[in-house]
Amino acid sequence: MKTMATRLIFLCFSLFSSTTISFAKATPKFPSSILRPEKLSLSTENELYRAKYFTQTLDHFNYHPESYETFQQRYLINDTSWGGAEKNAPIFVYTGNEGDIEWFAQNTGFVYENAPRFEALIVFVEHRFYGESIPFGGDKKVAYKNSSTLGYLSSTQALADYATLIIDLKKNLSAPDSPVVVFGGSYGGMLAAWFRLKYPHVTIGALASSSPILNFESITSPYSFNNIITQDFRSESENCYKVIKGSWQQIEDTANQPGGLDLLRKSFRICK
């Protein structure tokens, strides 16, 4: 167990140069789990993963009657490289972003490349309110209707979803001692890092790629992203940097001229 944990920690640090590591209104009433997993449209079965569904709690933090409603949360699993519970083989979990989880599963080769080395189980968990993981009977129109329903779409609820699902999955696999490492990119990476901070008893580490974990008002400069992009262009070509920088003033001057907006709209082929 100690050897495996050491190897997993080494995996996290091996990408240190390019990643960040981080150890009411009344709600409409709906019967719990209106749509059963077997009635949901199944994901395309392929060699990358199998789609499964977990009955997830709508609200992890309150005790209102509507808090006990549930929905079907989709997750994708690949056990082709897993060493098994008897070996305490690890579990790699991707904390889903704001979109269909299949897209992320099909574009995160790093996890698949490293799973055989560590004999890891791969799990991609879909974020609530996205893909097929829609509360309120799977009806997106209802789920996105107003603040009384959309209020359940939050990062704190999503993190609790992941913790609940992972704990239940390990129990069902009889793998209580299998270490969990969470992965994510962009917003998913923020969730991975925050997950390690908030649920250290569930995961031993997090690898967060391209994740603005501290990009909040009064913490990080609002110009930090623009400064980084500027440095990227300037490191490639000083002339490129000057041309792009000068273009902004030219665009502004053009927009202030009679007919300028129409000229810009036609030049860049943008909508009205």
N, C-alpha and C positions, 0 to 999 in steps of 0.2 A: 504493500500500500504506500509506504513512504517513497519507494523508488518510483512508482508510477506518478505520485504527486510531484516529485522533483522533476520528472520528465515533462509534465504538463506545465509547470512553472517556467521551465526552460523554453517551452514552445512559446509562451506569452512574451518572454523577454527577447526571443529571437527576432521579433518584429518591432522592437522598441523604437527603431529609427523612423518608422513610418506610421506608427499607431500610438494610441493613447491607452494606457492600462490603468485600471481602477479596481485596487483591491476594495323652494322648492315647491315647485308646484306638484300637484298630484300626477302620478304617472299612469298612463293608460293601462288597464288591466289585461293581461294576456295569460293564458294557461302556460305553465312551465313547459319548455321544450315542445312547442307546437309542432315543429318539424323534427322528426326523429332522424338520427344519422343515416339510416338506410334509405331515407326518402330524399336526402339532399343529393344534388347533382355531384357525382363522384369526380374527383380529379383524374386526369389522364394517368393511367398506370404506366410506369416506365421503370427503367433500371436504376434511376436516381432515387426514387422514393415511393412509398405507399401512403395514401391519404387515410387518416383516421380522424375521429371526432371525440371531443371530451365535453361532457356536460358541465358548463362553467357557470358560476354564480354571477348574477348581474352586478351586485353591489357588495364589495368585501368589507365595507367600513361602517355601515349603518344598520339599523335594526327596524326600518320601516317595513311594512308588509310587502311593498314592491321590491325590496332589497333581496328577497329570497327567490325572485324569478331567475330563470336560468336560460342559457342559450347554448347552441352547439358551436364549440370552438374547434376549428380545423387545425391539425398539425400533420406534418409530413415526416416519415421515419425511414431510415435506411440502416439495417442491421447486418449488412453483408460483411463488414469488417469487425463487428463487435466481438470481443473476446469472451463476453458472457459475465453473468453476475458472480459465478463462482471464482472468477479471476479478479473481481473488483475492477473490471475494465471500465474506462471512463465513458462519459456521455457528453458529446458536444451539442450544445443547444444554441440555435440562432434565434435571437429575440426579434421577432418580426417587426417590420417597418409599417409605414402608412400605405399599404397596398396589398395586392394579392400575393400570398406567401409563395405561390409557385414561381413567380417571377424571380424572387430572391433565391429560391432553392436552385434555380437554373442558372444563376449568375454569381454563385459564391463558390468557385472552384477550390479555394483555399481549404475549406472544410473537408471536402472530399479527398483532396490530395494528402492531407495529414491524418485522416482517420485510420488508414491501414497501419501507419507507423505506430499509432497508439492503441490499435485495436478498439477504436471508439465507436459507440453508437451515435448516429447522427439524427438530430431532431430539429425541424424548423417549425416554430410555433407562429400561427397567424395572429396578428393584432386585432383586438376587438373592433367592430364596426367596419372591417375591411374584408375584401374577398368574400368568402362564404361564412365568415364568423360574425354574422349580423344578429344582434339581439332583437327582441320583440317579434318573435316568430319568423325571423329571417326577412322581414319586410323593411327594406332600406328606406322607403318613403316615411314609414312610421318612425324608424330609428333616428332619422335625420330631421324629423319634423320641427322640433323646438327644443328649448333648453331643458325641459323636463325629461326628455329622452336622450338628447345629445349630451346632456351633462354627465352621462356615464362613460363618455369617451374622454379618458384622461390617462396620462402616463402612470399615475399612481395605481389606478385600477388595472392597467395593462401589466404592470410589474407584479401585482398580486395574482393576476391570471397566470402568469408564467410560474410563479412560485407554487401555486396550487396544483397546476398541471404536472410540473416536474416531480413534486413530492408524491403525487398519486401514481405517476408513471413508474417511479422507482419502486414503489410499494408493489405494484402489479408485476413488475419484473423480478421481484425478490432481490433487488439490488440496492439495499440501503447504504452500502459502503462504496458504491461506485461514485467516484468524484465527478462533479459537473463543472464544465468550463463553458461560459456563455460567450457568444460572438455576435458582432453586429457592425453595421456600417451606417454612417450618417445618423439619422434619428435612431435607427436600430442600435447603433453603437452607443449612443447616449443612454438608451435603455439598458444595454449590457453593463455599462459602467455603473449606472445607478443601481442596477440589480445587485451587483457585487457589494455595493455600499449598504443597501437596505436589507439584503437577505444573505449575509455572509455565511449563515448556517446551511444555505442551500447550494451555493457555488463556491469553489475554491479560487476562482479567478475569472477575469473578464478581459477580452481583447476587443477594443473599440477602435474601429478604423474611420478616419475622416469624420470625427464626431465633435461638434462644438459643445462639449460638456459644460463649459462655463460661459457660454456665449449668451449672457443675460445682462439686462440693463444694470448699471452701477457695478458690474463685475468685470466686463470686458468692453473695450472700446468698440463703438458701433462701426468704426472704420477698419477693424482688424481684418475682415475678409477681403475688402478692397485692397488693403495694403499688401496682403499675401499674393493676390492675383497680380498686382502691379510688379511685385518682385519677380514673379514667374516670367512675365514678359520681358522685363528688363534684363534678367539673367541670360535670356536667349539672344536678345538683340537690343542695343541701346536705341537704334533707329526705329525699331518696331515699337518700343515703348513711347518714343516721342510722337510717332505718327498716330498711335491710338489715343494718347493724351490730347493731342491737338484736335482730334476729330470731335471731341465732346463740345468744344467751343464752336467749331464749325457747324455742328448740328444745331446748337442753341441759336446761333446767329441766323441760320437758315429758317428756323421755326419762327423767328420774330419778323421775318420779311413777309410782305403780302404774297399769299399763295404758297408760303414756305411749308406749311403742314401738309398740303396736298403733294408737294414735291417730295417730301420725306416719305409720305405714305406710299407713293408710287415707287420711289427708289428702293425702299426696303420691303415693299410688297406686304405691308401690314394692314390690318383691318381698321375700321373706323373707330 
